[in-house]
C-alpha cells in the first residue's frame, strides 16, 4: 500500500448548473494491491484506489513483469507507481 498526493482540476458550477471556471484541489489517494496473479514472469496486480472517506474506492488492474524470485508485491507496487505518479 502506498499513498500519493495529487492536484486535480475541479469544475466550479453555480446552483443553476452554469460552469464558472475550474479550481485546483489537492487530494490524497491510497493505492492498495488486493491480489496478484502470476503465470511465469507475467503478473497482474489487482488494486483499489481510495480517497479520504471513500471506503469502497475504485478497482482496477495493471500488468507487470515478475523477476521470479522473492515476494512479487514490491515489484507490482513499483510498476503501479510508475503509472500513477
PDB file of N, CA, C and O in Angstrom, chain B, residues numbered from 101:
ATOM      1  N   UNK B 101       0.853  -1.167   0.000  1.00  0.00           N
ATOM      2  CA  UNK B 101       0.000   0.000   0.000  1.00  0.00           C
ATOM      3  C   UNK B 101       0.899   1.231   0.000  1.00  0.00           C
ATOM      4  O   UNK B 101       1.910   1.275   0.700  1.00  0.00           O
ATOM      5  N   UNK B 102       0.516   2.229  -0.795  1.00  0.00           N
ATOM      6  CA  UNK B 102       1.227   3.495  -0.775  1.00  0.00           C
ATOM      7  C   UNK B 102       0.240   4.621  -1.030  1.00  0.00           C
ATOM      8  O   UNK B 102      -0.839   4.407  -1.582  1.00  0.00           O
ATOM      9  N   UNK B 103       0.626   5.823  -0.620  1.00  0.00           N
ATOM     10  CA  UNK B 103      -0.243   6.994  -0.727  1.00  0.00           C
ATOM     11  C   UNK B 103       0.489   8.076  -1.500  1.00  0.00           C
ATOM     12  O   UNK B 103       1.685   8.293  -1.305  1.00  0.00           O
ATOM     13  N   UNK B 104      -0.244   8.759  -2.388  1.00  0.00           N
ATOM     14  CA  UNK B 104       0.318   9.904  -3.094  1.00  0.00           C
ATOM     15  C   UNK B 104      -0.655  11.068  -2.985  1.00  0.00           C
ATOM     16  O   UNK B 104      -1.852  10.876  -2.770  1.00  0.00           O
ATOM     17  N   UNK B 105      -0.131  12.265  -3.136  1.00  0.00           N
ATOM     18  CA  UNK B 105      -0.967  13.461  -3.139  1.00  0.00           C
ATOM     19  C   UNK B 105      -0.940  14.027  -4.553  1.00  0.00           C
ATOM     20  O   UNK B 105       0.127  14.180  -5.146  1.00  0.00           O
ATOM     21  N   UNK B 106      -2.115  14.336  -5.089  1.00  0.00           N
ATOM     22  CA  UNK B 106      -2.220  14.855  -6.450  1.00  0.00           C
ATOM     23  C   UNK B 106      -3.052  16.119  -6.454  1.00  0.00           C
ATOM     24  O   UNK B 106      -3.913  16.315  -5.596  1.00  0.00           O
ATOM     25  N   UNK B 107      -2.787  16.975  -7.428  1.00  0.00           N
ATOM     26  CA  UNK B 107      -3.648  18.127  -7.670  1.00  0.00           C
ATOM     27  C   UNK B 107      -4.541  17.783  -8.850  1.00  0.00           C
ATOM     28  O   UNK B 107      -4.065  17.336  -9.893  1.00  0.00           O
ATOM     29  N   UNK B 108      -5.829  17.993  -8.676  1.00  0.00           N
ATOM     30  CA  UNK B 108      -6.783  17.720  -9.750  1.00  0.00           C
ATOM     31  C   UNK B 108      -7.589  18.977 -10.033  1.00  0.00           C
ATOM     32  O   UNK B 108      -7.815  19.800  -9.146  1.00  0.00           O
ATOM     33  N   UNK B 109      -8.020  19.114 -11.279  1.00  0.00           N
ATOM     34  CA  UNK B 109      -8.854  20.246 -11.668  1.00  0.00           C
ATOM     35  C   UNK B 109     -10.310  19.904 -11.371  1.00  0.00           C
ATOM     36  O   UNK B 109     -10.792  18.830 -11.732  1.00  0.00           O
ATOM     37  N   UNK B 110     -10.999  20.820 -10.717  1.00  0.00           N
ATOM     38  CA  UNK B 110     -12.405  20.629 -10.363  1.00  0.00           C
ATOM     39  C   UNK B 110     -13.202  21.754 -10.999  1.00  0.00           C
ATOM     40  O   UNK B 110     -12.868  22.927 -10.834  1.00  0.00           O
ATOM     41  N   UNK B 111     -14.256  21.398 -11.727  1.00  0.00           N
ATOM     42  CA  UNK B 111     -15.115  22.418 -12.325  1.00  0.00           C
ATOM     43  C   UNK B 111     -15.959  23.078 -11.251  1.00  0.00           C
ATOM     44  O   UNK B 111     -16.571  22.400 -10.426  1.00  0.00           O
ATOM     45  N   UNK B 112     -15.991  24.409 -11.263  1.00  0.00           N
ATOM     46  CA  UNK B 112     -16.861  25.145 -10.354  1.00  0.00           C
ATOM     47  C   UNK B 112     -18.158  25.430 -11.095  1.00  0.00           C
ATOM     48  O   UNK B 112     -18.153  25.975 -12.199  1.00  0.00           O
ATOM     49  N   UNK B 113     -19.265  25.056 -10.474  1.00  0.00           N
ATOM     50  CA  UNK B 113     -20.575  25.181 -11.106  1.00  0.00           C
ATOM     51  C   UNK B 113     -21.502  25.928 -10.159  1.00  0.00           C
ATOM     52  O   UNK B 113     -21.511  25.668  -8.956  1.00  0.00           O
ATOM     53  N   UNK B 114     -22.290  26.864 -10.708  1.00  0.00           N
ATOM     54  CA  UNK B 114     -23.261  27.595  -9.897  1.00  0.00           C
ATOM     55  C   UNK B 114     -24.449  26.696  -9.584  1.00  0.00           C
ATOM     56  O   UNK B 114     -24.560  25.598 -10.129  1.00  0.00           O
ATOM     57  N   UNK B 115     -25.336  27.158  -8.707  1.00  0.00           N
ATOM     58  CA  UNK B 115     -26.504  26.371  -8.302  1.00  0.00           C
ATOM     59  C   UNK B 115     -27.405  26.031  -9.482  1.00  0.00           C
ATOM     60  O   UNK B 115     -28.087  25.006  -9.463  1.00  0.00           O
ATOM     61  N   UNK B 116     -27.418  26.884 -10.514  1.00  0.00           N
ATOM     62  CA  UNK B 116     -28.274  26.597 -11.667  1.00  0.00           C
ATOM     63  C   UNK B 116     -27.536  25.834 -12.770  1.00  0.00           C
ATOM     64  O   UNK B 116     -28.039  25.726 -13.888  1.00  0.00           O
ATOM     65  N   UNK B 117     -26.347  25.305 -12.465  1.00  0.00           N
ATOM     66  CA  UNK B 117     -25.660  24.421 -13.398  1.00  0.00           C
ATOM     67  C   UNK B 117     -24.736  25.087 -14.391  1.00  0.00           C
ATOM     68  O   UNK B 117     -24.292  24.438 -15.338  1.00  0.00           O
ATOM     69  N   UNK B 118     -24.432  26.358 -14.210  1.00  0.00           N
ATOM     70  CA  UNK B 118     -23.556  27.065 -15.140  1.00  0.00           C
ATOM     71  C   UNK B 118     -22.108  26.929 -14.664  1.00  0.00           C
ATOM     72  O   UNK B 118     -21.786  27.240 -13.518  1.00  0.00           O
ATOM     73  N   UNK B 119     -21.246  26.460 -15.564  1.00  0.00           N
ATOM     74  CA  UNK B 119     -19.827  26.327 -15.235  1.00  0.00           C
ATOM     75  C   UNK B 119     -19.192  27.709 -15.216  1.00  0.00           C
ATOM     76  O   UNK B 119     -19.323  28.475 -16.170  1.00  0.00           O
ATOM     77  N   UNK B 120     -18.499  28.024 -14.119  1.00  0.00           N
ATOM     78  CA  UNK B 120     -17.899  29.353 -13.982  1.00  0.00           C
ATOM     79  C   UNK B 120     -16.376  29.294 -13.899  1.00  0.00           C
ATOM     80  O   UNK B 120     -15.738  30.316 -13.648  1.00  0.00           O
ATOM     81  N   UNK B 121     -15.792  28.141 -14.101  1.00  0.00           N
ATOM     82  CA  UNK B 121     -14.343  28.025 -14.074  1.00  0.00           C
ATOM     83  C   UNK B 121     -13.900  26.748 -13.409  1.00  0.00           C
ATOM     84  O   UNK B 121     -14.702  25.873 -13.083  1.00  0.00           O
ATOM     85  N   UNK B 122     -12.602  26.666 -13.219  1.00  0.00           N
ATOM     86  CA  UNK B 122     -12.044  25.489 -12.562  1.00  0.00           C
ATOM     87  C   UNK B 122     -11.154  25.922 -11.405  1.00  0.00           C
ATOM     88  O   UNK B 122     -10.630  27.035 -11.379  1.00  0.00           O
ATOM     89  N   UNK B 123     -11.006  25.045 -10.486  1.00  0.00           N
ATOM     90  CA  UNK B 123     -10.121  25.273  -9.339  1.00  0.00           C
ATOM     91  C   UNK B 123      -9.255  24.034  -9.175  1.00  0.00           C
ATOM     92  O   UNK B 123      -9.644  22.936  -9.570  1.00  0.00           O
ATOM     93  N   UNK B 124      -8.085  24.217  -8.593  1.00  0.00           N
ATOM     94  CA  UNK B 124      -7.204  23.087  -8.318  1.00  0.00           C
ATOM     95  C   UNK B 124      -7.454  22.615  -6.886  1.00  0.00           C
ATOM     96  O   UNK B 124      -7.571  23.425  -5.967  1.00  0.00           O
ATOM     97  N   UNK B 125      -7.532  21.320  -6.715  1.00  0.00           N
ATOM     98  CA  UNK B 125      -7.817  20.720  -5.421  1.00  0.00           C
ATOM     99  C   UNK B 125      -6.778  19.633  -5.156  1.00  0.00           C
ATOM    100  O   UNK B 125      -6.505  18.811  -6.030  1.00  0.00           O
ATOM    101  N   UNK B 126      -6.203  19.624  -3.964  1.00  0.00           N
ATOM    102  CA  UNK B 126      -5.265  18.569  -3.589  1.00  0.00           C
ATOM    103  C   UNK B 126      -6.043  17.411  -2.981  1.00  0.00           C
ATOM    104  O   UNK B 126      -6.856  17.602  -2.077  1.00  0.00           O
ATOM    105  N   UNK B 127      -5.786  16.219  -3.484  1.00  0.00           N
ATOM    106  CA  UNK B 127      -6.415  15.018  -2.940  1.00  0.00           C
ATOM    107  C   UNK B 127      -5.325  14.014  -2.584  1.00  0.00           C
ATOM    108  O   UNK B 127      -4.272  13.963  -3.219  1.00  0.00           O
ATOM    109  N   UNK B 128      -5.598  13.228  -1.570  1.00  0.00           N
ATOM    110  CA  UNK B 128      -4.688  12.163  -1.167  1.00  0.00           C
ATOM    111  C   UNK B 128      -5.302  10.843  -1.598  1.00  0.00           C
ATOM    112  O   UNK B 128      -6.415  10.503  -1.197  1.00  0.00           O
ATOM    113  N   UNK B 129      -4.571  10.105  -2.414  1.00  0.00           N
ATOM    114  CA  UNK B 129      -5.053   8.829  -2.935  1.00  0.00           C
ATOM    115  C   UNK B 129      -4.225   7.696  -2.343  1.00  0.00           C
ATOM    116  O   UNK B 129      -2.997   7.769  -2.293  1.00  0.00           O
ATOM    117  N   UNK B 130      -4.911   6.649  -1.896  1.00  0.00           N
ATOM    118  CA  UNK B 130      -4.237   5.476  -1.351  1.00  0.00           C
ATOM    119  C   UNK B 130      -4.442   4.311  -2.309  1.00  0.00           C
ATOM    120  O   UNK B 130      -5.573   3.961  -2.647  1.00  0.00           O
ATOM    121  N   UNK B 131      -3.337   3.715  -2.739  1.00  0.00           N
ATOM    122  CA  UNK B 131      -3.356   2.575  -3.654  1.00  0.00           C
ATOM    123  C   UNK B 131      -3.034   1.317  -2.859  1.00  0.00           C
ATOM    124  O   UNK B 131      -2.000   1.242  -2.194  1.00  0.00           O
ATOM    125  N   UNK B 132      -3.922   0.329  -2.930  1.00  0.00           N
ATOM    126  CA  UNK B 132      -3.732  -0.925  -2.208  1.00  0.00           C
ATOM    127  C   UNK B 132      -3.838  -2.082  -3.186  1.00  0.00           C
ATOM    128  O   UNK B 132      -4.868  -2.254  -3.839  1.00  0.00           O
ATOM    129  N   UNK B 133      -2.781  -2.877  -3.290  1.00  0.00           N
ATOM    130  CA  UNK B 133      -2.838  -4.065  -4.139  1.00  0.00           C
ATOM    131  C   UNK B 133      -3.569  -5.147  -3.358  1.00  0.00           C
ATOM    132  O   UNK B 133      -3.145  -5.551  -2.275  1.00  0.00           O
ATOM    133  N   UNK B 134      -4.678  -5.609  -3.931  1.00  0.00           N
ATOM    134  CA  UNK B 134      -5.547  -6.582  -3.261  1.00  0.00           C
ATOM    135  C   UNK B 134      -5.159  -8.023  -3.591  1.00  0.00           C
ATOM    136  O   UNK B 134      -5.254  -8.913  -2.746  1.00  0.00           O
ATOM    137  N   UNK B 135      -4.720  -8.238  -4.837  1.00  0.00           N
ATOM    138  CA  UNK B 135      -4.461  -9.609  -5.284  1.00  0.00           C
ATOM    139  C   UNK B 135      -3.442  -9.577  -6.419  1.00  0.00           C
ATOM    140  O   UNK B 135      -3.418  -8.639  -7.215  1.00  0.00           O
ATOM    141  N   UNK B 136      -2.613 -10.595  -6.486  1.00  0.00           N
ATOM    142  CA  UNK B 136      -1.643 -10.741  -7.568  1.00  0.00           C
ATOM    143  C   UNK B 136      -1.821 -12.126  -8.176  1.00  0.00           C
ATOM    144  O   UNK B 136      -1.898 -13.126  -7.463  1.00  0.00           O
ATOM    145  N   UNK B 137      -1.886 -12.168  -9.506  1.00  0.00           N
ATOM    146  CA  UNK B 137      -1.921 -13.444 -10.221  1.00  0.00           C
ATOM    147  C   UNK B 137      -0.657 -13.537 -11.059  1.00  0.00           C
ATOM    148  O   UNK B 137      -0.300 -12.596 -11.768  1.00  0.00           O
ATOM    149  N   UNK B 138       0.024 -14.687 -10.973  1.00  0.00           N
ATOM    150  CA  UNK B 138       1.276 -14.886 -11.703  1.00  0.00           C
ATOM    151  C   UNK B 138       1.172 -16.089 -12.623  1.00  0.00           C
ATOM    152  O   UNK B 138       0.581 -17.114 -12.281  1.00  0.00           O
ATOM    153  N   UNK B 139       1.760 -15.936 -13.793  1.00  0.00           N
ATOM    154  CA  UNK B 139       1.947 -17.049 -14.717  1.00  0.00           C
ATOM    155  C   UNK B 139       3.355 -16.893 -15.277  1.00  0.00           C
ATOM    156  O   UNK B 139       3.573 -16.179 -16.256  1.00  0.00           O
ATOM    157  N   UNK B 140       4.300 -17.566 -14.644  1.00  0.00           N
ATOM    158  CA  UNK B 140       5.703 -17.377 -15.008  1.00  0.00           C
ATOM    159  C   UNK B 140       6.150 -15.980 -14.614  1.00  0.00           C
ATOM    160  O   UNK B 140       5.980 -15.558 -13.470  1.00  0.00           O
ATOM    161  N   UNK B 141       6.727 -15.263 -15.579  1.00  0.00           N
ATOM    162  CA  UNK B 141       7.196 -13.895 -15.318  1.00  0.00           C
ATOM    163  C   UNK B 141       6.108 -12.854 -15.537  1.00  0.00           C
ATOM    164  O   UNK B 141       6.315 -11.672 -15.262  1.00  0.00           O
ATOM    165  N   UNK B 142       4.954 -13.282 -16.027  1.00  0.00           N
ATOM    166  CA  UNK B 142       3.854 -12.349 -16.279  1.00  0.00           C
ATOM    167  C   UNK B 142       2.951 -12.268 -15.062  1.00  0.00           C
ATOM    168  O   UNK B 142       2.489 -13.284 -14.542  1.00  0.00           O
ATOM    169  N   UNK B 143       2.707 -11.046 -14.616  1.00  0.00           N
ATOM    170  CA  UNK B 143       1.859 -10.854 -13.453  1.00  0.00           C
ATOM    171  C   UNK B 143       0.775  -9.831 -13.714  1.00  0.00           C
ATOM    172  O   UNK B 143       0.924  -8.946 -14.557  1.00  0.00           O
ATOM    173  N   UNK B 144      -0.305  -9.960 -12.987  1.00  0.00           N
ATOM    174  CA  UNK B 144      -1.379  -8.968 -12.987  1.00  0.00           C
ATOM    175  C   UNK B 144      -1.651  -8.625 -11.535  1.00  0.00           C
ATOM    176  O   UNK B 144      -1.909  -9.504 -10.713  1.00  0.00           O
ATOM    177  N   UNK B 145      -1.592  -7.332 -11.228  1.00  0.00           N
ATOM    178  CA  UNK B 145      -1.880  -6.859  -9.877  1.00  0.00           C
ATOM    179  C   UNK B 145      -3.233  -6.164  -9.889  1.00  0.00           C
ATOM    180  O   UNK B 145      -3.441  -5.216 -10.647  1.00  0.00           O
ATOM    181  N   UNK B 146      -4.136  -6.625  -9.065  1.00  0.00           N
ATOM    182  CA  UNK B 146      -5.451  -6.014  -8.923  1.00  0.00           C
ATOM    183  C   UNK B 146      -5.378  -5.065  -7.730  1.00  0.00           C
ATOM    184  O   UNK B 146      -4.950  -5.459  -6.645  1.00  0.00           O
ATOM    185  N   UNK B 147      -5.794  -3.816  -7.932  1.00  0.00           N
ATOM    186  CA  UNK B 147      -5.633  -2.822  -6.876  1.00  0.00           C
ATOM    187  C   UNK B 147      -6.887  -1.979  -6.701  1.00  0.00           C
ATOM    188  O   UNK B 147      -7.761  -1.939  -7.566  1.00  0.00           O
ATOM    189  N   UNK B 148      -6.949  -1.301  -5.547  1.00  0.00           N
ATOM    190  CA  UNK B 148      -8.039  -0.393  -5.210  1.00  0.00           C
ATOM    191  C   UNK B 148      -7.446   0.975  -4.917  1.00  0.00           C
ATOM    192  O   UNK B 148      -6.398   1.086  -4.281  1.00  0.00           O
ATOM    193  N   UNK B 149      -8.129   2.022  -5.388  1.00  0.00           N
ATOM    194  CA  UNK B 149      -7.732   3.400  -5.105  1.00  0.00           C
ATOM    195  C   UNK B 149      -8.818   4.020  -4.239  1.00  0.00           C
ATOM    196  O   UNK B 149      -9.992   4.012  -4.611  1.00  0.00           O
ATOM    197  N   UNK B 150      -8.433   4.558  -3.081  1.00  0.00           N
ATOM    198  CA  UNK B 150      -9.390   5.231  -2.205  1.00  0.00           C
ATOM    199  C   UNK B 150      -8.902   6.640  -1.906  1.00  0.00           C
ATOM    200  O   UNK B 150      -7.711   6.942  -1.989  1.00  0.00           O
ATOM    201  N   UNK B 151      -9.858   7.489  -1.555  1.00  0.00           N
ATOM    202  CA  UNK B 151      -9.547   8.881  -1.220  1.00  0.00           C
ATOM    203  C   UNK B 151     -10.402   9.301  -0.043  1.00  0.00           C
ATOM    204  O   UNK B 151     -11.631   9.290  -0.128  1.00  0.00           O
ATOM    205  N   UNK B 152      -9.763   9.671   1.051  1.00  0.00           N
ATOM    206  CA  UNK B 152     -10.492  10.195   2.207  1.00  0.00           C
ATOM    207  C   UNK B 152     -11.545   9.240   2.728  1.00  0.00           C
ATOM    208  O   UNK B 152     -11.244   8.100   3.083  1.00  0.00           O
ATOM    209  N   UNK B 153     -12.790   9.713   2.772  1.00  0.00           N
ATOM    210  CA  UNK B 153     -13.891   8.943   3.344  1.00  0.00           C
ATOM    211  C   UNK B 153     -14.457   7.905   2.382  1.00  0.00           C
ATOM    212  O   UNK B 153     -15.367   7.162   2.749  1.00  0.00           O
ATOM    213  N   UNK B 154     -13.939   7.840   1.159  1.00  0.00           N
ATOM    214  CA  UNK B 154     -14.412   6.877   0.167  1.00  0.00           C
ATOM    215  C   UNK B 154     -13.902   5.491   0.540  1.00  0.00           C
ATOM    216  O   UNK B 154     -12.794   5.110   0.161  1.00  0.00           O
ATOM    217  N   UNK B 155     -14.702   4.743   1.276  1.00  0.00           N
ATOM    218  CA  UNK B 155     -14.256   3.450   1.791  1.00  0.00           C
ATOM    219  C   UNK B 155     -14.206   2.369   0.712  1.00  0.00           C
ATOM    220  O   UNK B 155     -13.382   1.458   0.797  1.00  0.00           O
ATOM    221  N   UNK B 156     -15.068   2.453  -0.295  1.00  0.00           N
ATOM    222  CA  UNK B 156     -15.116   1.404  -1.315  1.00  0.00           C
ATOM    223  C   UNK B 156     -14.045   1.593  -2.377  1.00  0.00           C
ATOM    224  O   UNK B 156     -13.383   0.628  -2.757  1.00  0.00           O
ATOM    225  N   UNK B 157     -13.864   2.794  -2.856  1.00  0.00           N
ATOM    226  CA  UNK B 157     -12.819   3.083  -3.826  1.00  0.00           C
ATOM    227  C   UNK B 157     -13.126   2.594  -5.225  1.00  0.00           C
ATOM    228  O   UNK B 157     -14.233   2.152  -5.531  1.00  0.00           O
ATOM    229  N   UNK B 158     -12.111   2.686  -6.058  1.00  0.00           N
ATOM    230  CA  UNK B 158     -12.196   2.274  -7.456  1.00  0.00           C
ATOM    231  C   UNK B 158     -11.240   1.111  -7.647  1.00  0.00           C
ATOM    232  O   UNK B 158     -10.104   1.152  -7.173  1.00  0.00           O
ATOM    233  N   UNK B 159     -11.692   0.075  -8.338  1.00  0.00           N
ATOM    234  CA  UNK B 159     -10.856  -1.103  -8.564  1.00  0.00           C
ATOM    235  C   UNK B 159     -10.341  -1.109 -10.005  1.00  0.00           C
ATOM    236  O   UNK B 159     -11.033  -0.686 -10.931  1.00  0.00           O
ATOM    237  N   UNK B 160      -9.106  -1.599 -10.171  1.00  0.00           N
ATOM    238  CA  UNK B 160      -8.504  -1.678 -11.488  1.00  0.00           C
ATOM    239  C   UNK B 160      -7.393  -2.722 -11.430  1.00  0.00           C
ATOM    240  O   UNK B 160      -7.193  -3.361 -10.398  1.00  0.00           O
ATOM    241  N   UNK B 161      -6.675  -2.894 -12.527  1.00  0.00           N
ATOM    242  CA  UNK B 161      -5.560  -3.834 -12.552  1.00  0.00           C
ATOM    243  C   UNK B 161      -4.458  -3.292 -13.443  1.00  0.00           C
ATOM    244  O   UNK B 161      -4.682  -2.405 -14.266  1.00  0.00           O
ATOM    245  N   UNK B 162      -3.258  -3.842 -13.265  1.00  0.00           N
ATOM    246  CA  UNK B 162      -2.106  -3.452 -14.066  1.00  0.00           C
ATOM    247  C   UNK B 162      -1.246  -4.689 -14.309  1.00  0.00           C
ATOM    248  O   UNK B 162      -0.974  -5.453 -13.383  1.00  0.00           O
ATOM    249  N   UNK B 163      -0.818  -4.885 -15.560  1.00  0.00           N
ATOM    250  CA  UNK B 163       0.124  -5.974 -15.816  1.00  0.00           C
ATOM    251  C   UNK B 163       1.535  -5.553 -15.397  1.00  0.00           C
ATOM    252  O   UNK B 163       1.871  -4.370 -15.454  1.00  0.00           O
ATOM    253  N   UNK B 164       2.345  -6.502 -14.984  1.00  0.00           N
ATOM    254  CA  UNK B 164       3.734  -6.211 -14.634  1.00  0.00           C
ATOM    255  C   UNK B 164       4.578  -7.456 -14.884  1.00  0.00           C
ATOM    256  O   UNK B 164       4.053  -8.561 -15.018  1.00  0.00           O
ATOM    257  N   UNK B 165       5.882  -7.262 -14.944  1.00  0.00           N
ATOM    258  CA  UNK B 165       6.812  -8.369 -15.143  1.00  0.00           C
ATOM    259  C   UNK B 165       7.440  -8.724 -13.800  1.00  0.00           C
ATOM    260  O   UNK B 165       7.988  -7.870 -13.104  1.00  0.00           O
ATOM    261  N   UNK B 166       7.348  -9.998 -13.457  1.00  0.00           N
ATOM    262  CA  UNK B 166       7.877 -10.503 -12.188  1.00  0.00           C
ATOM    263  C   UNK B 166       9.256 -11.113 -12.430  1.00  0.00           C
ATOM    264  O   UNK B 166       9.451 -11.849 -13.398  1.00  0.00           O
ATOM    265  N   UNK B 167      10.202 -10.811 -11.562  1.00  0.00           N
ATOM    266  CA  UNK B 167      11.575 -11.311 -11.709  1.00  0.00           C
ATOM    267  C   UNK B 167      11.683 -12.814 -11.463  1.00  0.00           C
ATOM    268  O   UNK B 167      12.634 -13.454 -11.911  1.00  0.00           O
ATOM    269  N   UNK B 168      10.714 -13.369 -10.755  1.00  0.00           N
ATOM    270  CA  UNK B 168      10.727 -14.801 -10.489  1.00  0.00           C
ATOM    271  C   UNK B 168      11.329 -15.190  -9.156  1.00  0.00           C
ATOM    272  O   UNK B 168      11.363 -16.373  -8.817  1.00  0.00           O
ATOM    273  N   UNK B 169      11.808 -14.210  -8.387  1.00  0.00           N
ATOM    274  CA  UNK B 169      12.369 -14.556  -7.080  1.00  0.00           C
ATOM    275  C   UNK B 169      11.841 -13.604  -6.021  1.00  0.00           C
ATOM    276  O   UNK B 169      11.744 -12.397  -6.241  1.00  0.00           O
ATOM    277  N   UNK B 170      11.502 -14.169  -4.866  1.00  0.00           N
ATOM    278  CA  UNK B 170      11.031 -13.346  -3.758  1.00  0.00           C
ATOM    279  C   UNK B 170       9.569 -12.954  -3.877  1.00  0.00           C
ATOM    280  O   UNK B 170       8.815 -13.500  -4.682  1.00  0.00           O
ATOM    281  N   UNK B 171       9.202 -12.007  -3.063  1.00  0.00           N
ATOM    282  CA  UNK B 171       7.832 -11.511  -2.969  1.00  0.00           C
ATOM    283  C   UNK B 171       7.510 -10.634  -4.186  1.00  0.00           C
ATOM    284  O   UNK B 171       8.237  -9.676  -4.445  1.00  0.00           O
ATOM    285  N   UNK B 172       6.450 -10.930  -4.934  1.00  0.00           N
ATOM    286  CA  UNK B 172       6.115 -10.119  -6.102  1.00  0.00           C
ATOM    287  C   UNK B 172       5.467  -8.772  -5.758  1.00  0.00           C
ATOM    288  O   UNK B 172       5.354  -7.910  -6.631  1.00  0.00           O
ATOM    289  N   UNK B 173       5.042  -8.575  -4.509  1.00  0.00           N
ATOM    290  CA  UNK B 173       4.344  -7.342  -4.137  1.00  0.00           C
ATOM    291  C   UNK B 173       5.175  -6.086  -4.387  1.00  0.00           C
ATOM    292  O   UNK B 173       4.652  -5.149  -4.990  1.00  0.00           O
ATOM    293  N   UNK B 174       6.443  -6.008  -3.960  1.00  0.00           N
ATOM    294  CA  UNK B 174       7.217  -4.792  -4.233  1.00  0.00           C
ATOM    295  C   UNK B 174       7.365  -4.496  -5.731  1.00  0.00           C
ATOM    296  O   UNK B 174       7.380  -3.334  -6.138  1.00  0.00           O
ATOM    297  N   UNK B 175       7.473  -5.546  -6.545  1.00  0.00           N
ATOM    298  CA  UNK B 175       7.594  -5.349  -7.990  1.00  0.00           C
ATOM    299  C   UNK B 175       6.282  -4.840  -8.577  1.00  0.00           C
ATOM    300  O   UNK B 175       6.287  -3.992  -9.470  1.00  0.00           O
ATOM    301  N   UNK B 176       5.162  -5.354  -8.079  1.00  0.00           N
ATOM    302  CA  UNK B 176       3.856  -4.888  -8.544  1.00  0.00           C
ATOM    303  C   UNK B 176       3.629  -3.436  -8.131  1.00  0.00           C
ATOM    304  O   UNK B 176       3.123  -2.639  -8.922  1.00  0.00           O
ATOM    305  N   UNK B 177       4.000  -3.086  -6.893  1.00  0.00           N
ATOM    306  CA  UNK B 177       3.843  -1.705  -6.433  1.00  0.00           C
ATOM    307  C   UNK B 177       4.720  -0.750  -7.231  1.00  0.00           C
ATOM    308  O   UNK B 177       4.295   0.365  -7.537  1.00  0.00           O
ATOM    309  N   UNK B 178       5.931  -1.165  -7.571  1.00  0.00           N
ATOM    310  CA  UNK B 178       6.824  -0.314  -8.368  1.00  0.00           C
ATOM    311  C   UNK B 178       6.226  -0.046  -9.744  1.00  0.00           C
ATOM    312  O   UNK B 178       6.288   1.079 -10.238  1.00  0.00           O
ATOM    313  N   UNK B 179       5.648  -1.069 -10.364  1.00  0.00           N
ATOM    314  CA  UNK B 179       5.013  -0.892 -11.675  1.00  0.00           C
ATOM    315  C   UNK B 179       3.806   0.034 -11.570  1.00  0.00           C
ATOM    316  O   UNK B 179       3.581   0.868 -12.448  1.00  0.00           O
ATOM    317  N   UNK B 180       3.037  -0.111 -10.506  1.00  0.00           N
ATOM    318  CA  UNK B 180       1.864   0.738 -10.306  1.00  0.00           C
ATOM    319  C   UNK B 180       2.270   2.188 -10.080  1.00  0.00           C
ATOM    320  O   UNK B 180       1.652   3.096 -10.634  1.00  0.00           O
ATOM    321  N   UNK B 181       3.301   2.414  -9.273  1.00  0.00           N
ATOM    322  CA  UNK B 181       3.772   3.781  -9.015  1.00  0.00           C
ATOM    323  C   UNK B 181       4.201   4.475 -10.298  1.00  0.00           C
ATOM    324  O   UNK B 181       3.964   5.672 -10.463  1.00  0.00           O
ATOM    325  N   UNK B 182       4.829   3.741 -11.206  1.00  0.00           N
ATOM    326  CA  UNK B 182       5.255   4.336 -12.477  1.00  0.00           C
ATOM    327  C   UNK B 182       4.074   4.861 -13.286  1.00  0.00           C
ATOM    328  O   UNK B 182       4.207   5.851 -14.006  1.00  0.00           O
ATOM    329  N   UNK B 183       2.931   4.210 -13.174  1.00  0.00           N
ATOM    330  CA  UNK B 183       1.773   4.634 -13.968  1.00  0.00           C
ATOM    331  C   UNK B 183       0.969   5.749 -13.318  1.00  0.00           C
ATOM    332  O   UNK B 183       0.246   6.462 -14.014  1.00  0.00           O
ATOM    333  N   UNK B 184       1.075   5.923 -12.000  1.00  0.00           N
ATOM    334  CA  UNK B 184       0.216   6.907 -11.324  1.00  0.00           C
ATOM    335  C   UNK B 184       0.928   8.173 -10.888  1.00  0.00           C
ATOM    336  O   UNK B 184       0.265   9.169 -10.597  1.00  0.00           O
ATOM    337  N   UNK B 185       2.234   8.174 -10.832  1.00  0.00           N
ATOM    338  CA  UNK B 185       2.934   9.378 -10.367  1.00  0.00           C
ATOM    339  C   UNK B 185       3.330  10.270 -11.515  1.00  0.00           C
ATOM    340  O   UNK B 185       3.927  11.325 -11.301  1.00  0.00           O
TER     341      UNK B 185
END
